[in-house]
Structures are given as structure tokens and as C-alpha cells.
Amino acid sequence: MERLPIEMIAKISCYLSVADLVACSATCRTWREIFSDDMVWRRHCTLRLVEYLENTDTTVPPGLQLTEQSSLSSLPVWRTRFIRENHLWNNWRQSNFRIHEVVCNEGLGKTHAIFYENDYLVTVANDKVQFWDIRDKPICLINDPCELDYTLNIDQVELLSEDRILFVQSSKVSVFRISVTSSPWSLIHTFYFDERHLPEDFSEEGRSPPFYKDDDESIEEICFYVVSSDYFLGVAAGYSRLLHVWNINTGEKLKEVICPVRNPNSCFTGIYDSHKSSSDFLLLTEEDAEEEDCLLRVRMHVYVYNATELRFRDFIQTRIGRVNSLYSCRIFEPFVFIKDYFNLAIYNYKTSTLVHVMPAVSNPKIFNGNIIFVSQGSFIEFNVSTGATRQLTSFDAFSMFFIACDRFIAQLVDFYGFEVYEVGRREKQLQLDYSPNTSYWLSDKVAETNSMCTKKYVIENRGKVNSFHVCVLNYW
């Protein structure tokens, strides 16, 4: 073995597990040196985590004791990096974390939280904005860093690129520059997204009265919007046939888009952005048939709108039935996913071609930069780069599952317990019972993990009406 070039040994190690590599290293001093080479261990590391874990101290007991700190024989760089990362994942596997309550909202205002970088958190509780240092025990650095209109509720908070943060209050949109050390944060620009352009810019159809439904399933009189890349797209309350398109970087209104369905009994019902940075947006419209004797009166239309070119792409799909009750849709450039009761249809919207139709019992979700769903009792991964599908794990899958971070999937088994699957180079199944610590595996709808997978915030209701707690779970 010692006569083989390290490149060949690294190739052989690709077929060995971590346990195998450790066993080889323990064989003798020569093999320890061979199987500790950086080329062997680098492939077992998640490269995007390396720098952060190397430069950040652990705060979760019992901590991390590296052999190199108590031995004359130092560990190679990449093996040390692997040990650090494995320590992080072990804390996840064992539900070993420190939990801190950051803020409690007992008012009527909404509760929001969003990570800034990996070690800071912006919270909104009862319309009060706070900026926190969460590297260890949370410390509030700045109270009310933004000069907002506090006569309006804060409906949404979004973090943008280049240290910018966006707040939505009713139809008012404000963009600020984040600063860790100074307050108040500088206002970049503000606008009301439902501001109308001059009347001569539009046809009579564009100025027609808003579409109202007269049945029990009418759309709520609320605005809805999405923020992605450099664009803000929104539909105002009470005027659901008109889409407003804004450039967030400049604060300039780019266009007002009329609902493309010519039927006056039609409206926009949903806007979805692509997971990765893209100027393509998925638009859902709904129309009631004009003929009174039509049995299938409601139709859903799916469009893709490009905010850079300010035009609809050629792609369009139509389904029978209401959007919210029958269908779940998602866009991930260049694909559109439409899930009904039985099947998931996948389209390439740039070529308007059907790529796959598969039976599915779950909605499509993003996992590790691809799309996963449950089909015929298995987790199926759709690779958005190649358009290929594969079985993600050998474990059984159920329709209700939760993505804890980009390595773990949790799913309900019964009323007493649940399972956690570790997916990737190492596959493992954990059987867990409900407990205060393990319950946080299932909190994906009111939680988010930072990009380094070292912290997770959870917004939870502890049984009291209008009482929401923002907690930070620290795994590192």
C-alpha cells in the first residue's frame, strides 16, 4: 500500500466509509500517515462550511477537543476540518443544542425573524424591530434601527444582497442599509408598490373595476407579493387583475401587468419566485367561466413572467379547479412543478416541454439545491441541473415530512414518535420519541436554519393566544 501514489490511494478511499478510513489509520504508523493525507479527507468535507467552522469557537457543551491540542503528532488540515464538521452533525443527531429565548410577542402585531449573515438576527415583535448578536447568548445590539411608519403594521421582512433589508407595511415598501455598529440604518428608498402610473399608459381593460367573486371561496381582500433577486412583484388588495413590477435596486416602477386572461371574471391568485437568483416568476391566475351552464366553471392558468424583459414567456398551462384547493405549484429555473391530488408534472418552461409526470403524495420541496418529493413510498430527487430523477434514500417515505437542514429529513410515523433520515454520503435512520428537545426537528414552517447549519430560529406558540416566542437553537 505504501508504494502506491497518493492519487491512487485517494481514489481507493472514495469507496471506503469514514469508519473504514479510521480503521485503516489505526493499522500502523505508515497507514496512519497515508490515510490522513488531505486528498483522502477533503472529499468528506462540506467545502462551504470549512472556513466558518475553522474560525468560530464552539459554545455547546461538551465542546470539541482536537487530538492535535494534546499530542505531539498534529492532525492534517483536512482531517481536522472533517472532525469539526462531524462534531456539528453529531450535535444535530443527538439533539444537542443550547436554546435561548430572544423575544416574546404578546401583542397583536406579527412576529418575524430573519438571519443576517450567520451570527446575527433581526426580529420583529409587535411591530418593534430589534437587531441581535447571537454568537453566544443573544445580545440586543440595536433597538428600532429603522425609521419606519409605525402607524402601519410590519407585514414582511426580507434580507437582500449587499447588506440591505426590506420591510413591507401594507403597500409601503422600505429598503434600508444594515449596519452592525450604527443606528439608525440609512434609508435607501421607499415606495408604495400599488402606486398607479399615468392613466394614458394603460388601456381601458387595465382600468376596469377589480374582480370580485360572489361565492364562498372568494379571494381575501389582502395584497400578496414576492421579493426575489432585484425585483418586487405584488398584487394590491381589491385590484387583483393588476400586477405591479418594481426594481428594488433603484426603487423604480417598471411596469403594471394586466391579467393575461381576457375573461373579465379572472384575476391573479399567486406569485412565486425561483429558489435561485432569477428574474423569472411563476404567476397563477384563476377565472370563472362566463357561461352560466358550464359545469366546470373554474380554471387555473399558470404563466411565467420575466421581470428583466418585462414580458410573459411562451409557457402556459391550464387546469380545471381552484388553485388553493387542488394544486401546489413551484418554479425553479428552468422548471415549473404542478402538483395535483395524484401526480407531479414537471415542465421546462423555457422550451414549453413536459419533462416528467410521476405519481406523488407530497408537495415538491427544495433540498440541497434540488427538488424532492414522495412517490410510491420513496423520496425522489429531481436534479435541476440535469433534469434527471433518482431515489434519494433507501428509507420508506411518508407524505408529511420536514426538512431540518440540508442533511436531515424528519417525518411523522405515528402519534408517539417520528423518524429522522440523514441523507448524503452517510445514510442513517434515527427513531425518536417526542420530547422538548426532539420536537424541534418538526418545526420547518415556523423556523429557519442559517446557511452554515449551526443555528436555527423557531417561532413558536406556547398555548397562549397571541403569544409567540422567538428562540434560537445553537448547535455549534
C-alpha positions, 0 to 999 in steps of 0.5 A, a space after each residue: 500500500 505504501 508504494 502506491 501514489 497518493 492519487 491512487 490511494 485517494 481514489 481507493 478511499 472514495 469507496 471506503 466509509 469514514 469508519 473504514 478510513 479510521 480503521 485503516 489509520 489505526 493499522 500502523 504508523 505508515 497507514 496512519 500517515 497515508 490515510 490522513 493525507 488531505 486528498 483522502 479527507 477533503 472529499 468528506 468535507 462540506 467545502 462551504 462550511 470549512 472556513 466558518 467552522 475553522 474560525 468560530 469557537 464552539 459554545 455547546 457543551 461538551 465542546 470539541 477537543 482536537 487530538 492535535 491540542 494534546 499530542 505531539 503528532 498534529 492532525 492534517 488540515 483536512 482531517 481536522 476540518 472533517 472532525 469539526 464538521 462531524 462534531 456539528 452533525 453529531 450535535 444535530 443527531 443527538 439533539 444537542 443544542 443550547 436554546 435561548 429565548 430572544 423575544 416574546 410577542 404578546 401583542 397583536 402585531 406579527 412576529 418575524 425573524 430573519 438571519 443576517 449573515 450567520 451570527 446575527 438576527 433581526 426580529 420583529 415583535 409587535 411591530 418593534 424591530 430589534 437587531 441581535 448578536 447571537 454568537 453566544 447568548 443573544 445580545 440586543 445590539 440595536 433597538 428600532 434601527 429603522 425609521 419606519 411608519 409605525 402607524 402601519 403594521 410590519 407585514 414582511 421582512 426580507 434580507 437582500 444582497 449587499 447588506 440591505 433589508 426590506 420591510 413591507 407595511 401594507 403597500 409601503 415598501 422600505 429598503 434600508 442599509 444594515 449596519 452592525 455598529 450604527 443606528 439608525 440604518 440609512 434609508 435607501 428608498 421607499 415606495 408604495 408598490 400599488 402606486 398607479 402610473 399615468 392613466 394614458 399608459 394603460 388601456 381601458 381593460 387595465 382600468 376596469 373595476 377589480 374582480 370580485 367573486 360572489 361565492 364562498 371561496 372568494 379571494 381575501 381582500 389582502 395584497 400578496 407579493 414576492 421579493 426575489 433577486 432585484 425585483 418586487 412583484 405584488 398584487 394590491 388588495 381589491 385590484 387583483 387583475 393588476 400586477 405591479 413590477 418594481 426594481 428594488 435596486 433603484 426603487 423604480 416602477 417598471 411596469 403594471 401587468 394586466 391579467 393575461 386572461 381576457 375573461 373579465 371574471 379572472 384575476 391573479 391568485 399567486 406569485 412565486 419566485 425561483 429558489 435561485 437568483 432569477 428574474 423569472 416568476 411563476 404567476 397563477 391566475 384563476 377565472 370563472 367561466 362566463 357561461 352560466 351552464 358550464 359545469 366546470 366553471 373554474 380554471 387555473 392558468 399558470 404563466 411565467 413572467 420575466 421581470 428583466 424583459 418585462 414580458 410573459 414567456 411562451 409557457 402556459 398551462 391550464 387546469 380545471 379547479 381552484 388553485 388553493 384547493 387542488 394544486 401546489 405549484 413551484 418554479 425553479 429555473 428552468 422548471 415549473 412543478 404542478 402538483 395535483 391530488 395524484 401526480 407531479 408534472 414537471 415542465 421546462 418552461 423555457 422550451 414549453 416541454 413536459 419533462 416528467 409526470 410521476 405519481 406523488 403524495 407530497 408537495 415538491 420541496 427544495 433540498 440541497 439545491 434540488 427538488 424532492 418529493 414522495 412517490 410510491 413510498 420513496 423520496 425522489 430527487 429531481 436534479 435541476 441541473 440535469 433534469 434527471 430523477 433518482 431515489 434519494 434514500 433507501 428509507 420508506 417515505 411518508 407524505 408529511 415530512 420536514 426538512 431540518 437542514 440540508 442533511 436531515 429529513 424528519 417525518 411523522 410515523 405515528 402519534 408517539 414518535 417520528 423518524 429522522 433520515 440523514 441523507 448524503 454520503 452517510 445514510 442513517 435512520 434515527 427513531 425518536 420519541 417526542 420530547 422538548 428537545 426532539 420536537 424541534 426537528 418538526 418545526 420547518 414552517 415556523 423556523 429557519 436554519 442559517 446557511 452554515 447549519 449551526 443555528 436555527 430560529 423557531 417561532 413558536 406558540 406556547 398555548 397562549 393566544 397571541 403569544 409567540 416566542 422567538 428562540 434560537 437553537 445553537 448547535 455549534 
